[in-house]
Every structure is written in structure tokens, then in C-alpha cells.
Amino acid sequence: MNTRTPAAAASPEAVTAGVSARAEAIAALEGSFERLMQQWRRSYADAAECVAPGMLPATYKVLTMIAREGAATVSTLADHLSADKGFVSRTVSELEELALVTRVPDPHDGRVRLISLTEFGRGRLHLARAPYQHRLEEELDNWPVTTIDRLTTLLDALTTGETPHS
């Protein structure tokens, strides 16, 4: 049995208070995301500089995508990054000149070139990520694993547009 008061019977003040509380909560969440993204952008800029002096954060992002995806084509990387294929191709060329990635023929289709991390690139990426990973581990050190798992679930739900369960 539903014991909630129908919205039509609720007072205008109660409806306004509920909307205001929701709007305030969403605004606070937006502020938290803004601060998190500013910190993330700083970390990306620092990591890019660690990989190669003068490297732009966008170039670092392509490098990390290659590391995450494994051997991939420029088209696949562009799709995953929602980026222009020409931009990704130029960025891969820059990474190749720095000996961070290599292009090799696809064993299944010799016309296609696969981009993958070199051992040197893997090492530079590891050095660049280490400070951030240690900071994140330190920040979450006192968090219960269930809370970290819940945050991951909530962020994934927000990203995919799904409603989280319980």
C-alpha cells in the first residue's frame, strides 16, 4: 500500500522545497565534478610533461587510450576518444616520433596499421602515472572497499545514463 501523499495534494511549499533541495543537490554535485575535473586536468598536464617535455594533455590522452585499448587502429582510437581522425593520426605520428608508440601491419589485414605502445612508451607512461596512482591510493586509504565499489557503480551509471540500483 502506498502511504505517500500524492503530489497534487502536497502543499506548494513542500513541492518547492523538494525541487529546491534537488536543484541544490545537483548544483553541489556539478561543483564537485568541476573541482574533480580541474584536478584531473592538472594531473593530465603534469603526466604529459613527465612523459615528454612540452607534450600536450590531449596527446597524453591518446597515449593512455592506446595503452588501455592495446593494439588499435587510428579509426578505433578516434571513435573511442570522440575525436577527429586527422587529429588522432597526427597525434599518433607525434607519439611515434617520440618512440612511445609503433605502427605495425595488422596480421589479419596487411592494409591496416595497428598502433601499440613500445616498451619505452610503457615505461614513460608508468613513470607519469605513478604519482597520481599513489595520491589516489592515499586519498582512498581509509575508504571501505564497498564504498569505493559503490562510487564506481554510481559513476558508471551516471556515465551510461542508467539508474543505479539501491
Residue, then its C-alpha position, 0 to 999 in steps of 0.5 A: m500500500n502506498t502511504r505517500t501523499p500524492a503530489a497534487a495534494a502536497s502543499p506548494e511549499a513542500v513541492t518547492a522545497g523538494v525541487s529546491a533541495r534537488a536543484e541544490a543537490i545537483a548544483a553541489l554535485e556539478g561543483s564537485f565534478e568541476r573541482l574533480m575535473q580541474q584536478w584531473r586536468r592538472s594531473y593530465a598536464d603534469a603526466a604529459e610533461c613527465v612523459a615528454p617535455g612540452m607534450l600536450p594533455a590531449t596527446y597524453k590522452v591518446l597515449t593512455m587510450i592506446a595503452r588501455e585499448g592495446a593494439a588499435t587502429v587510428s579509426t578505433l582510437a578516434d571513435h573511442l576518444s570522440a575525436d577527429k581522425g586527422f587529429v588522432s593520426r597526427t597525434v599518433s605520428e607525434l607519439e611515434e616520433l617520440a618512440l612511445v608508440t609503433r605502427v605495425p601491419d595488422p596480421h589479419d589485414g596487411r592494409v591496416r596499421l595497428i598502433s601499440l605502445t613500445e616498451f619505452g612508451r610503457g615505461r614513460l607512461h608508468l613513470a607519469r602515472a605513478p604519482y597520481q596512482h599513489r595520491l589516489e591510493e592515499e586519498l582512498d586509504n581509509w575508504p571501505v572497499t564497498t564504498i569505493d565499489r559503490l562510487t564506481t557503480l554510481l559513476d558508471a551509471l551516471t556515465t551510461g545514463e542508467t539508474p543505479h540500483s539501491 
